[in-house]
């Protein structure tokens, strides 16, 4: 009991220190906001408090698990849990995960059976994250990743789905059921609305099959034909028919383009190599519709980017982005990456 009282006293002192700190740094301000938001929950129902408490705890734990690996790119793999070992798609998923690791990626899966277990086996336990979900039917994690510190079990789908996308630099969708399509459409929605940073999405299909081809025909024949999406939104995904093709495509997405960051009213692209002046002019001509004012220009790291020292030396281009089309922005990234072919 004394230990409990001591821990509670230490926690209260830590909270008091955060609330009374004079620091104006962003971390201190965010600590205060988190505590103040918690205090505002006093009139909520017990169920609301339970959900908030569990969601915050799950987020905190998952963030701590991923934090040491944030410098390593990752690909999230989705697909049916009902695919069995020996199935061609099981073998395709294992081969893809293996090649992704060879190209410098780690993998994130749902940690269960089927495509998920194949992805872990292909990548190896040491290169895999498992984000499991508690279900009424008790979805146990695959044996290969049980007891691994990179296995996280969530109660809530929305926190789990957040980490699937937030920690990913690429998405691979294998054939699957409702859950696979739910994840796929959510990723595409986040990309289309600019709520997730640009990343490659590959739809894995065996040669001669039409699982994703039929899906793509629906997208083009219904969503695009009815103008529910734009033609440039089709650039968010590619149908692939081999593990090597898919791994190469994901790697190539970051061959020249590295990452982007919004700094005030300017969008900054960090690059793996400097663009020739003539290529920058080509981008200005081809993507004028994305520029609110001025032009696309080369620039060194901006002062606001000082909090990312590992990226300071990378070449950059920047422009005033009008936020009108994330699809066109993705097409611009693809055009930048074609520089490697010039």
C-alpha positions in Angstrom: 0.0 0.0 0.0 2.9 2.4 0.8 4.3 1.8 -2.7 0.9 2.7 -4.3 0.7 5.9 -2.2 4.2 6.7 -3.1 3.6 6.2 -6.8 0.5 8.3 -6.7 2.3 11.1 -4.9 5.1 11.0 -7.4 2.6 11.1 -10.3 0.8 14.1 -8.8 4.1 15.9 -8.3 5.0 15.3 -11.9 1.6 16.6 -13.1 2.0 19.7 -10.9 5.5 20.3 -12.3 4.2 20.1 -15.9 1.3 22.5 -15.2 3.5 25.1 -13.5 6.5 24.9 -15.8 7.6 28.1 -17.3 8.9 26.5 -20.5 7.4 27.7 -23.8 8.7 24.8 -25.9 6.2 22.8 -27.9 6.7 19.6 -25.7 5.8 21.5 -22.5 2.8 23.1 -24.1 1.5 19.8 -25.4 1.9 18.1 -22.0 -0.2 20.9 -20.5 -2.9 20.6 -23.1 -3.1 16.8 -22.6 -3.5 17.2 -18.9 -6.1 20.0 -19.3 -8.1 18.0 -21.8 -8.1 15.1 -19.3 -9.4 17.5 -16.6 -12.2 18.6 -18.9 -13.6 15.0 -19.0 -15.0 15.1 -15.5 -18.7 15.4 -16.7 -18.5 12.6 -19.2 -20.2 9.2 -18.8 -18.2 6.3 -17.4 -18.3 4.6 -20.8 -16.8 7.7 -22.5 -14.0 7.8 -19.8 -13.3 4.1 -20.4 -12.9 4.6 -24.1 -10.7 7.7 -23.7 -8.5 6.0 -21.2 -8.0 2.8 -23.2 -7.5 4.7 -26.4 -4.8 7.0 -24.9 -3.1 4.0 -23.2 -3.1 2.0 -26.5 -1.7 4.9 -28.4 1.0 5.6 -25.8 2.1 2.0 -25.8 2.2 1.6 -29.6 4.1 4.8 -30.1 6.7 3.6 -27.6 7.1 0.3 -29.5 7.5 2.0 -32.9 9.6 5.0 -31.8 13.1 3.2 -31.9 12.4 2.1 -35.5 11.1 5.4 -36.9 14.2 5.9 -39.0 13.5 2.7 -40.9 10.9 2.7 -43.7 8.0 0.2 -43.3 5.4 -1.4 -45.5 2.0 -2.4 -44.1 0.6 -5.7 -45.5 -3.1 -6.5 -45.7 -4.9 -9.6 -46.9 -7.1 -12.5 -45.9 -6.5 -14.4 -42.7 -8.1 -17.4 -44.3 -5.3 -18.0 -46.9 -3.4 -21.2 -45.9 0.2 -22.1 -46.1 1.0 -23.4 -49.6 -1.6 -21.2 -51.3 0.0 -19.2 -54.1 -1.0 -16.0 -52.5 0.6 -17.1 -49.2 3.8 -17.7 -51.0 3.5 -14.4 -52.9 3.1 -12.5 -49.6 6.1 -14.3 -48.0 8.3 -13.5 -51.1 7.2 -9.9 -51.2 7.9 -9.4 -47.5 11.4 -11.0 -47.9 12.2 -8.7 -50.9 10.9 -5.6 -49.1 13.3 -6.3 -46.2 16.1 -6.8 -48.6 15.4 -3.3 -50.0 15.5 -1.8 -46.5 11.9 -2.0 -45.3 10.4 -3.5 -42.2 6.8 -4.9 -42.4 3.7 -4.3 -40.4 0.9 -6.9 -40.4 -2.2 -7.7 -38.4 -0.2 -10.4 -36.7 -2.8 -13.2 -37.3 -2.9 -16.1 -39.8 -3.0 -16.2 -43.5 -1.4 -13.3 -45.5 -0.3 -11.8 -42.2 1.6 -14.8 -41.0 3.1 -15.1 -44.5 4.3 -11.6 -44.3 6.0 -12.1 -41.0 7.6 -15.4 -42.1 9.0 -13.7 -45.3 10.3 -10.7 -43.5 11.5 -12.5 -40.4 10.4 -11.9 -36.9 13.1 -9.4 -36.3 11.9 -7.2 -39.1 8.2 -7.5 -38.3 5.6 -5.5 -36.3 2.3 -7.2 -35.4 -0.7 -5.0 -34.7 -3.2 -7.5 -33.4 -6.9 -6.8 -32.6 -9.0 -8.2 -29.8 -12.1 -9.8 -31.3 -15.1 -11.6 -29.8 -14.0 -14.7 -31.7 -10.5 -14.4 -30.1 -8.0 -13.7 -32.9 -4.8 -15.0 -31.4 -1.5 -13.7 -32.9 0.5 -16.1 -35.1 2.9 -18.2 -33.2 5.9 -16.8 -35.1 5.4 -13.4 -33.4 4.0 -14.3 -30.1 5.9 -12.8 -27.2 7.8 -10.5 -29.5 8.1 -6.9 -28.0 7.0 -5.6 -31.4 3.6 -7.3 -31.1 0.9 -4.9 -30.0 -2.7 -5.9 -29.3 -5.4 -3.3 -29.6 -9.0 -3.2 -28.4 -10.1 -0.5 -30.8 -9.9 -0.7 -34.5 -9.5 3.0 -35.0 -6.2 3.2 -33.0 -4.9 0.1 -34.7 -5.8 1.5 -38.2 -4.1 4.8 -37.3 -0.8 3.0 -36.6 -1.1 0.9 -39.8 -1.0 4.1 -41.8 0.9 6.5 -39.6 4.0 4.3 -39.3 3.9 3.1 -42.9 5.8 4.3 -46.0 4.1 1.9 -48.3 1.0 -0.3 -48.4 0.6 -3.7 -50.0 -2.9 -5.2 -50.4 -3.4 -8.9 -51.1 -6.8 -10.4 -51.8 -9.0 -10.5 -48.8 -12.4 -9.8 -47.4 -14.2 -6.9 -45.8 -11.3 -6.0 -43.6 -8.8 -5.8 -46.4 -11.1 -3.6 -48.5 -11.8 -1.4 -45.5 -8.1 -0.8 -44.9 -7.5 -0.3 -48.6 -10.3 2.3 -49.1 -9.3 4.1 -45.8 -5.7 4.4 -47.1 -6.9 5.7 -50.4 -9.2 8.1 -48.7 -6.5 9.5 -46.5 -4.2 9.9 -49.5 -6.9 11.5 -51.7 -7.7 14.0 -48.9 -4.1 14.8 -48.0 -4.6 13.5 -44.5 -1.7 11.0 -45.0 1.6 11.8 -46.7 2.0 10.4 -50.2 3.1 6.8 -50.3 3.0 3.9 -52.8 0.1 1.4 -52.7 0.4 -1.9 -54.5 -2.4 -4.3 -55.2 -1.0 -7.8 -55.4 -2.5 -10.1 -58.0 -1.3 -13.4 -59.4 -0.7 -13.5 -63.2 -3.9 -14.4 -65.0 -6.2 -13.6 -62.1 -8.7 -10.7 -61.9 -9.2 -10.0 -58.2 -7.9 -6.4 -58.3 -8.5 -6.0 -62.1 -12.2 -6.4 -61.4 -12.0 -3.9 -58.5 -10.1 -1.5 -60.7 -12.8 -1.8 -63.4 -15.4 -0.9 -60.8 -13.4 2.1 -59.7 -13.0 3.4 -63.3 -16.4 2.4 -64.5 -18.4 3.8 -61.6 -16.4 6.2 -59.4 -14.4 7.8 -62.1 -17.1 7.7 -64.7 -19.5 9.4 -62.3 -16.9 12.0 -61.4 -16.8 10.8 -57.8 -13.0 10.8 -58.1 -10.6 12.5 -60.5 -8.4 10.8 -63.1 -5.3 11.7 -61.1 -6.6 9.8 -58.0 -5.9 6.6 -60.0 -2.2 7.3 -59.5 -2.4 6.4 -55.8 -2.3 2.6 -56.6 -0.8 0.1 -59.0 -1.7 -3.5 -59.7 1.3 -5.7 -59.5 1.7 -9.4 -60.6 5.0 -10.4 -58.9 6.8 -9.8 -55.6 9.9 -8.5 -57.3 7.8 -6.0 -59.4 6.0 -4.7 -56.3 9.2 -4.4 -54.1 11.0 -2.6 -56.9 8.1 -0.1 -57.4 8.0 0.7 -53.6 11.7 1.2 -53.5 11.6 3.4 -56.6 9.0 5.7 -55.0 11.8 6.9 -52.7 14.5 6.9 -55.3 14.6 10.7 -55.8 11.7 11.9 -53.6 12.4 11.4 -49.9 9.6 13.1 -47.9 7.7 16.3 -47.6 6.8 18.9 -45.0 4.5 21.9 -44.8 6.3 24.9 -43.4 3.8 27.8 -43.0 2.5 28.5 -46.5 5.2 26.5 -48.3 5.4 22.8 -49.1 8.9 21.4 -49.0 10.0 18.3 -50.8 13.2 16.7 -49.4 15.1 14.8 -52.1 17.7 12.2 -52.5 19.5 14.1 -55.2 19.4 17.7 -56.5 17.2 18.4 -59.5 18.7 20.0 -62.5 17.4 23.6 -63.1 15.9 22.5 -66.4 13.9 19.7 -64.6 12.6 22.3 -62.0 11.4 24.4 -64.9 9.6 21.3 -66.4 7.9 20.8 -63.1 6.8 24.5 -63.0 5.3 24.1 -66.5 3.6 20.7 -65.9 2.3 21.3 -62.4 1.4 25.0 -62.5 -2.1 24.0 -61.4 -0.7 23.1 -57.9 1.1 26.4 -57.4 -0.9 29.1 -55.5 1.6 31.8 -56.4 5.3 32.2 -57.4 7.2 29.2 -58.7 8.8 25.9 -57.6 12.3 26.7 -56.5 15.3 25.0 -55.0 16.1 25.8 -51.4 18.3 24.7 -48.5 16.7 23.4 -45.3 14.4 26.0 -43.8 14.9 27.2 -40.2 11.7 25.5 -39.2 13.2 22.1 -40.2 16.0 22.3 -37.6 14.2 19.7 -35.5 15.0 17.1 -38.2 18.8 17.3 -38.2 19.2 14.0 -40.1 17.5 15.6 -43.1 19.4 18.9 -43.1 21.8 18.1 -45.9 19.2 16.8 -48.4 18.4 19.0 -51.5 15.0 20.6 -51.6 12.4 22.2 -53.7 9.6 24.3 -52.3 6.5 26.1 -53.5 3.2 27.6 -52.3 0.9 24.6 -52.6 -2.8 25.4 -53.2 -3.9 22.1 -51.7 -6.4 21.5 -54.6 -5.4 17.9 -55.5 -3.4 15.4 -53.6 -3.7 13.2 -56.7 -1.8 15.7 -58.8 0.7 16.1 -56.0 1.3 12.3 -56.2 1.8 12.6 -60.0 4.4 15.3 -59.3 6.3 12.9 -57.0 6.2 10.2 -59.7 7.5 12.8 -62.2 10.3 13.7 -59.9 11.2 10.0 -59.5 11.5 9.6 -63.2 14.6 11.8 -63.0 16.5 8.6 -62.2 15.7 7.4 -65.7 17.1 10.6 -67.3 
